[in-house]
């Protein structure tokens, strides 16, 4: 309420102060300063809700005080009403240009002063309320965004877990490849060629979408997916279709959520992570830059993890053995830039490998 408001009166004339105090003391708490310097000193300790500021004062006039107030972050929002016997247009223009909210001429009409004080305090209340509402809404938007991100992540892991139940030996494969792909993207982000593509937002989306790269395995027969020995040519052709199955499955979600959803990138990864730099991969035989950067990044991440993990049909390789195969595939299987990024980040790959071991 108004009684809780504090008003600072700054005037070097005792009579003017007495008049203002008489008019305002019943409704407001008052702070009195008899010159500009004293006002500045008091404002360092107390922050009033409104300032009534005389212009014509010795040493430091009202304009200088007003300038000082508006240069101080903690004080800049305090409404200032100027008081002056000067009535010319230029003086008023000067006051408003410096940030005053109103200009009252002397001799005072106390009904007018009280009305203008009341009006400016109401404006100030409304402004603060609006700011608080905006802050509240911003926090709500942040909360909703975080909730949506968590929901997306949960949905991704649920879908990925479905694929993993069909291929249980992959263990922590989806978590490791998720970490690998982010490491590679972060390394390439520093290169001029990739700065515009590998933004912070894109890398986060890449990280979230990566677990769905093998979702299409749910469409592959168990007799092929879980076969302990080498696949026949016919069986391998069937296994290749998991890229197509994955793309088609994710397209169903895209139709519901729209092309700008995280599923669009997930579909891109699912379809292209078995393409090769030299064009000998599948399902479409894309080569070089025809392969989206997401697919190129996952290609190396996926192969590296497959090499270092034990499967029913093979033993696990060491990091150095896997590294040798990755290097041999530079410029044929893998994008040379991504292989170079892998070498620069290999220490992190080893840490990730250790952190997410199959149980």
KEDREN-63359 format. One record per residue (C-alpha): residue number from 1; residue in three letters; x, y, z. Coordinates in nm, 3 decimals. Example, Ala and Ser with C-alpha at 12.3 -4.5 7.8 and 13.67 -1.06 7.14 Angstrom:
<rs>
R   num   residuo        xx        yy        zz
R     1       ALA     1.230    -0.450     0.780
R     2       SER     1.367    -0.106     0.714
</rs>
This chain:
<rs>
R   num   residuo        xx        yy        zz
R     1       UNK     0.000     0.000     0.000
R     2       UNK     0.097     0.373    -0.034
R     3       UNK     0.181     0.404     0.339
R     4       UNK     0.467     0.158     0.286
R     5       UNK     0.623     0.368     0.010
R     6       UNK     0.928     0.584     0.071
R     7       UNK     0.981     0.920    -0.094
R     8       UNK     1.304     1.118    -0.097
R     9       UNK     1.269     1.497    -0.101
R    10       UNK     1.575     1.686    -0.230
R    11       UNK     1.555     2.065    -0.194
R    12       UNK     1.788     2.332    -0.055
R    13       UNK     1.502     2.557     0.061
R    14       UNK     1.371     2.480     0.408
R    15       UNK     1.029     2.626     0.336
R    16       UNK     0.978     2.401     0.033
R    17       UNK     1.081     2.099     0.237
R    18       UNK     0.836     2.191     0.514
R    19       UNK     0.550     2.226     0.264
R    20       UNK     0.622     1.888     0.104
R    21       UNK     0.668     1.713     0.438
R    22       UNK     0.339     1.857     0.565
R    23       UNK     0.160     1.730     0.255
R    24       UNK     0.314     1.382     0.234
R    25       UNK     0.415     1.265     0.581
R    26       UNK     0.081     1.106     0.667
R    27       UNK     0.089     0.876     0.361
R    28       UNK     0.459     0.802     0.304
R    29       UNK     0.789     0.748     0.477
R    30       UNK     1.014     1.044     0.393
R    31       UNK     1.388     1.087     0.343
R    32       UNK     1.516     1.446     0.339
R    33       UNK     1.828     1.576     0.161
R    34       UNK     1.909     1.949     0.161
R    35       UNK     2.141     1.936    -0.141
R    36       UNK     2.246     1.717    -0.432
R    37       UNK     2.560     1.577    -0.269
R    38       UNK     2.370     1.469     0.040
R    39       UNK     2.108     1.305    -0.181
R    40       UNK     2.374     1.100    -0.361
R    41       UNK     2.524     0.991    -0.027
R    42       UNK     2.184     0.888     0.113
R    43       UNK     2.099     0.694    -0.205
R    44       UNK     2.400     0.474    -0.147
R    45       UNK     2.236     0.350     0.173
R    46       UNK     1.862     0.376     0.099
R    47       UNK     1.656     0.319    -0.212
R    48       UNK     1.331     0.518    -0.211
R    49       UNK     1.031     0.436    -0.427
R    50       UNK     1.022     0.788    -0.572
R    51       UNK     1.234     1.106    -0.565
R    52       UNK     1.110     1.465    -0.561
R    53       UNK     1.411     1.660    -0.691
R    54       UNK     1.462     2.037    -0.697
R    55       UNK     1.657     2.166    -0.999
R    56       UNK     1.805     2.494    -0.875
R    57       UNK     2.053     2.397    -0.603
R    58       UNK     2.413     2.513    -0.534
R    59       UNK     2.722     2.299    -0.603
R    60       UNK     2.527     2.014    -0.766
R    61       UNK     2.200     2.103    -0.935
R    62       UNK     1.906     1.871    -0.996
R    63       UNK     2.011     1.788    -1.351
R    64       UNK     2.349     1.659    -1.228
R    65       UNK     2.183     1.456    -0.953
R    66       UNK     1.942     1.310    -1.209
R    67       UNK     2.232     1.216    -1.439
R    68       UNK     2.408     1.041    -1.150
R    69       UNK     2.092     0.849    -1.060
R    70       UNK     2.037     0.728    -1.416
R    71       UNK     2.399     0.612    -1.443
R    72       UNK     2.365     0.392    -1.134
R    73       UNK     2.217     0.046    -1.211
R    74       UNK     2.052     0.007    -0.869
R    75       UNK     1.884     0.349    -0.894
R    76       UNK     1.806     0.387    -1.263
R    77       UNK     1.445     0.263    -1.229
R    78       UNK     1.345     0.497    -0.946
R    79       UNK     1.094     0.751    -1.082
R    80       UNK     1.210     1.114    -1.040
R    81       UNK     0.974     1.411    -1.039
R    82       UNK     1.154     1.742    -1.093
R    83       UNK     1.057     2.050    -0.890
R    84       UNK     1.137     2.398    -1.022
R    85       UNK     1.025     2.759    -1.045
R    86       UNK     1.158     2.756    -1.402
R    87       UNK     0.870     2.712    -1.643
R    88       UNK     1.032     2.746    -1.986
R    89       UNK     1.003     2.464    -2.236
R    90       UNK     1.378     2.403    -2.267
R    91       UNK     1.417     2.331    -1.895
R    92       UNK     1.132     2.080    -1.905
R    93       UNK     1.271     1.919    -2.220
R    94       UNK     1.612     1.887    -2.055
R    95       UNK     1.458     1.718    -1.750
R    96       UNK     1.259     1.466    -1.951
R    97       UNK     1.556     1.388    -2.177
R    98       UNK     1.761     1.299    -1.868
R    99       UNK     1.498     1.053    -1.748
R   100       UNK     1.254     1.246    -1.525
R   101       UNK     0.900     1.110    -1.528
R   102       UNK     0.727     1.440    -1.441
R   103       UNK     0.791     1.811    -1.387
R   104       UNK     0.612     2.018    -1.121
R   105       UNK     0.647     2.396    -1.113
R   106       UNK     0.665     2.612    -0.802
R   107       UNK     0.480     2.745    -0.612
R   108       UNK     0.339     2.402    -0.534
R   109       UNK    -0.026     2.313    -0.567
R   110       UNK    -0.026     2.038    -0.308
R   111       UNK    -0.331     1.858    -0.444
R   112       UNK    -0.147     1.838    -0.777
R   113       UNK     0.179     1.722    -0.615
R   114       UNK     0.005     1.447    -0.420
R   115       UNK    -0.187     1.334    -0.729
R   116       UNK     0.127     1.320    -0.942
R   117       UNK     0.318     1.132    -0.672
R   118       UNK     0.034     0.884    -0.639
R   119       UNK     0.014     0.839    -1.018
R   120       UNK     0.387     0.775    -1.060
R   121       UNK     0.393     0.526    -0.775
R   122       UNK     0.104     0.340    -0.938
R   123       UNK     0.293     0.339    -1.268
R   124       UNK     0.597     0.204    -1.086
R   125       UNK     0.393    -0.070    -0.922
R   126       UNK     0.248    -0.168    -1.257
R   127       UNK     0.593    -0.175    -1.418
R   128       UNK     0.736    -0.394    -1.142
R   129       UNK     0.435    -0.625    -1.161
R   130       UNK     0.480    -0.659    -1.536
R   131       UNK     0.852    -0.730    -1.495
R   132       UNK     0.777    -0.996    -1.234
R   133       UNK     0.514    -1.151    -1.458
R   134       UNK     0.760    -1.157    -1.747
R   135       UNK     1.023    -1.320    -1.527
R   136       UNK     0.763    -1.571    -1.410
R   137       UNK     0.666    -1.650    -1.769
R   138       UNK     1.031    -1.683    -1.871
R   139       UNK     1.086    -1.930    -1.588
R   140       UNK     0.776    -2.123    -1.692
R   141       UNK     0.901    -2.139    -2.051
R   142       UNK     1.239    -2.265    -1.927
R   143       UNK     1.066    -2.526    -1.712
R   144       UNK     0.849    -2.639    -2.003
R   145       UNK     1.151    -2.652    -2.233
R   146       UNK     1.345    -2.864    -1.983
R   147       UNK     1.044    -3.090    -1.939
R   148       UNK     1.012    -3.130    -2.315
R   149       UNK     1.383    -3.211    -2.343
R   150       UNK     1.353    -3.471    -2.068
R   151       UNK     1.046    -3.616    -2.236
R   152       UNK     1.230    -3.636    -2.568
R   153       UNK     1.527    -3.805    -2.401
R   154       UNK     1.301    -4.051    -2.222
R   155       UNK     1.117    -4.132    -2.544
R   156       UNK     1.446    -4.183    -2.726
R   157       UNK     1.581    -4.419    -2.462
R   158       UNK     1.256    -4.614    -2.454
R   159       UNK     1.267    -4.662    -2.830
R   160       UNK     1.637    -4.747    -2.824
R   161       UNK     1.577    -4.997    -2.544
R   162       UNK     1.326    -5.176    -2.766
R   163       UNK     1.597    -5.226    -3.028
R   164       UNK     1.844    -5.331    -2.759
R   165       UNK     1.615    -5.607    -2.633
R   166       UNK     1.639    -5.759    -2.981
R   167       UNK     2.020    -5.735    -2.973
R   168       UNK     2.108    -5.768    -2.604
R   169       UNK     2.484    -5.805    -2.654
R   170       UNK     2.509    -5.438    -2.747
R   171       UNK     2.482    -5.357    -2.372
R   172       UNK     2.586    -4.996    -2.324
R   173       UNK     2.640    -4.949    -2.697
R   174       UNK     2.383    -4.672    -2.732
R   175       UNK     2.533    -4.472    -2.444
R   176       UNK     2.888    -4.507    -2.569
R   177       UNK     2.806    -4.412    -2.927
R   178       UNK     2.609    -4.116    -2.796
R   179       UNK     2.919    -3.994    -2.614
R   180       UNK     3.154    -4.072    -2.904
R   181       UNK     2.949    -3.878    -3.156
R   182       UNK     2.945    -3.572    -2.932
R   183       UNK     3.323    -3.587    -2.885
R   184       UNK     3.378    -3.595    -3.261
R   185       UNK     3.132    -3.313    -3.323
R   186       UNK     3.291    -3.094    -3.056
R   187       UNK     3.634    -3.147    -3.209
R   188       UNK     3.513    -3.056    -3.558
R   189       UNK     3.323    -2.756    -3.426
R   190       UNK     3.652    -2.569    -3.402
R   191       UNK     3.714    -2.604    -3.776
R   192       UNK     3.597    -2.318    -4.001
R   193       UNK     3.430    -2.563    -4.240
R   194       UNK     3.198    -2.698    -3.971
R   195       UNK     3.131    -2.397    -3.744
R   196       UNK     2.800    -2.303    -3.905
R   197       UNK     2.669    -2.660    -3.909
R   198       UNK     2.795    -2.798    -3.578
R   199       UNK     2.639    -2.538    -3.353
R   200       UNK     2.588    -2.599    -2.982
R   201       UNK     2.218    -2.664    -3.047
R   202       UNK     2.286    -2.906    -3.331
R   203       UNK     2.539    -3.104    -3.127
R   204       UNK     2.291    -3.135    -2.840
R   205       UNK     2.025    -3.257    -3.083
R   206       UNK     2.277    -3.498    -3.233
R   207       UNK     2.353    -3.632    -2.887
R   208       UNK     1.985    -3.680    -2.810
R   209       UNK     1.905    -3.847    -3.144
R   210       UNK     2.206    -4.081    -3.170
R   211       UNK     2.059    -4.365    -2.957
R   212       UNK     1.799    -4.430    -3.227
R   213       UNK     2.053    -4.516    -3.498
R   214       UNK     1.975    -4.890    -3.480
R   215       UNK     1.602    -4.869    -3.407
R   216       UNK     1.538    -5.047    -3.739
R   217       UNK     1.680    -5.370    -3.594
R   218       UNK     1.337    -5.439    -3.449
R   219       UNK     1.239    -5.536    -3.804
R   220       UNK     1.520    -5.789    -3.852
R   221       UNK     1.454    -6.158    -3.783
R   222       UNK     1.612    -6.302    -3.466
R   223       UNK     1.770    -6.582    -3.666
R   224       UNK     1.976    -6.316    -3.845
R   225       UNK     2.017    -6.060    -3.571
R   226       UNK     2.136    -6.313    -3.314
R   227       UNK     2.324    -6.550    -3.542
R   228       UNK     2.658    -6.645    -3.378
R   229       UNK     2.847    -6.699    -3.704
R   230       UNK     2.909    -6.506    -4.023
R   231       UNK     2.597    -6.405    -4.215
R   232       UNK     2.533    -6.543    -4.559
R   233       UNK     2.510    -6.297    -4.846
R   234       UNK     2.133    -6.327    -4.840
R   235       UNK     2.120    -6.275    -4.463
R   236       UNK     2.349    -5.975    -4.484
R   237       UNK     2.118    -5.817    -4.744
R   238       UNK     1.835    -5.861    -4.497
R   239       UNK     2.044    -5.711    -4.215
R   240       UNK     2.118    -5.406    -4.430
R   241       UNK     1.747    -5.329    -4.436
R   242       UNK     1.756    -5.221    -4.070
R   243       UNK     1.858    -4.876    -4.197
R   244       UNK     1.545    -4.859    -4.411
R   245       UNK     1.325    -4.997    -4.136
R   246       UNK     1.462    -4.738    -3.897
R   247       UNK     1.399    -4.451    -4.136
R   248       UNK     1.045    -4.567    -4.207
R   249       UNK     0.964    -4.613    -3.837
R   250       UNK     1.089    -4.268    -3.745
R   251       UNK     0.903    -4.113    -4.038
R   252       UNK     0.578    -4.214    -3.868
R   253       UNK     0.672    -3.998    -3.571
R   254       UNK     0.787    -3.712    -3.793
R   255       UNK     0.446    -3.698    -3.957
R   256       UNK     0.295    -3.641    -3.613
R   257       UNK     0.556    -3.405    -3.465
R   258       UNK     0.667    -3.223    -3.780
R   259       UNK     0.990    -3.201    -3.980
R   260       UNK     1.154    -2.976    -3.721
R   261       UNK     1.133    -3.239    -3.446
R   262       UNK     1.434    -3.427    -3.309
R   263       UNK     1.312    -3.734    -3.496
R   264       UNK     1.418    -3.582    -3.829
R   265       UNK     1.784    -3.595    -3.730
R   266       UNK     1.734    -3.940    -3.578
R   267       UNK     1.592    -4.061    -3.911
R   268       UNK     1.890    -3.912    -4.096
R   269       UNK     2.131    -4.098    -3.869
R   270       UNK     1.938    -4.426    -3.890
R   271       UNK     1.936    -4.412    -4.271
R   272       UNK     2.295    -4.306    -4.334
R   273       UNK     2.523    -4.440    -4.061
R   274       UNK     2.627    -4.736    -4.281
R   275       UNK     2.709    -4.523    -4.584
R   276       UNK     3.082    -4.505    -4.666
R   277       UNK     3.300    -4.214    -4.777
R   278       UNK     3.392    -4.392    -5.102
R   279       UNK     3.032    -4.475    -5.195
R   280       UNK     3.043    -4.848    -5.120
R   281       UNK     2.812    -4.836    -4.819
R   282       UNK     2.437    -4.891    -4.790
R   283       UNK     2.144    -4.846    -4.831
R   284       UNK     2.188    -4.582    -5.106
R   285       UNK     2.557    -4.587    -5.187
R   286       UNK     2.608    -4.222    -5.099
R   287       UNK     2.960    -4.082    -5.102
R   288       UNK     3.156    -3.797    -4.945
R   289       UNK     2.944    -3.484    -4.878
R   290       UNK     2.631    -3.662    -5.007
R   291       UNK     2.633    -3.834    -4.669
R   292       UNK     2.495    -3.601    -4.400
R   293       UNK     2.747    -3.503    -4.135
R   294       UNK     2.531    -3.682    -3.878
R   295       UNK     2.565    -4.012    -4.067
R   296       UNK     2.940    -3.966    -4.114
R   297       UNK     2.989    -3.902    -3.743
R   298       UNK     2.783    -4.203    -3.643
R   299       UNK     2.960    -4.426    -3.896
R   300       UNK     3.290    -4.396    -3.711
R   301       UNK     3.131    -4.401    -3.366
R   302       UNK     2.932    -4.715    -3.447
R   303       UNK     3.222    -4.906    -3.605
R   304       UNK     3.464    -4.817    -3.327
R   305       UNK     3.222    -4.940    -3.063
R   306       UNK     3.149    -5.260    -3.256
R   307       UNK     3.524    -5.330    -3.274
R   308       UNK     3.598    -5.283    -2.905
R   309       UNK     3.297    -5.490    -2.788
R   310       UNK     3.263    -5.865    -2.759
R   311       UNK     2.984    -6.013    -2.967
R   312       UNK     2.853    -6.370    -3.003
R   313       UNK     3.047    -6.398    -3.329
R   314       UNK     3.376    -6.226    -3.224
R   315       UNK     3.603    -6.123    -2.939
R   316       UNK     3.656    -5.761    -2.832
R   317       UNK     3.950    -5.571    -2.980
R   318       UNK     4.177    -5.338    -2.790
R   319       UNK     4.162    -4.965    -2.850
R   320       UNK     4.486    -4.976    -3.048
R   321       UNK     4.358    -5.256    -3.271
R   322       UNK     4.036    -5.066    -3.335
R   323       UNK     4.232    -4.747    -3.397
R   324       UNK     4.440    -4.924    -3.663
R   325       UNK     4.127    -5.033    -3.848
R   326       UNK     3.979    -4.681    -3.824
R   327       UNK     4.298    -4.534    -3.971
R   328       UNK     4.294    -4.790    -4.252
R   329       UNK     3.942    -4.678    -4.334
R   330       UNK     4.039    -4.309    -4.362
R   331       UNK     3.920    -4.182    -4.699
R   332       UNK     3.745    -4.508    -4.789
R   333       UNK     3.503    -4.602    -4.513
R   334       UNK     3.529    -4.282    -4.312
R   335       UNK     3.540    -3.908    -4.371
R   336       UNK     3.910    -3.814    -4.333
R   337       UNK     3.822    -3.510    -4.119
R   338       UNK     3.629    -3.728    -3.877
R   339       UNK     3.914    -3.978    -3.851
R   340       UNK     4.147    -3.687    -3.769
R   341       UNK     3.901    -3.570    -3.503
R   342       UNK     3.895    -3.923    -3.361
R   343       UNK     4.274    -3.924    -3.326
R   344       UNK     4.265    -3.591    -3.144
R   345       UNK     3.997    -3.718    -2.906
R   346       UNK     4.112    -4.079    -2.864
R   347       UNK     4.196    -4.028    -2.495
R   348       UNK     3.832    -3.932    -2.436
R   349       UNK     3.715    -4.235    -2.637
R   350       UNK     3.916    -4.460    -2.406
R   351       UNK     3.760    -4.294    -2.098
R   352       UNK     3.410    -4.336    -2.239
R   353       UNK     3.484    -4.700    -2.321
R   354       UNK     3.582    -4.756    -1.959
R   355       UNK     3.292    -4.562    -1.811
R   356       UNK     3.018    -4.747    -2.003
R   357       UNK     3.130    -5.109    -1.997
R   358       UNK     2.885    -5.386    -2.063
R   359       UNK     2.765    -5.539    -1.740
</rs>
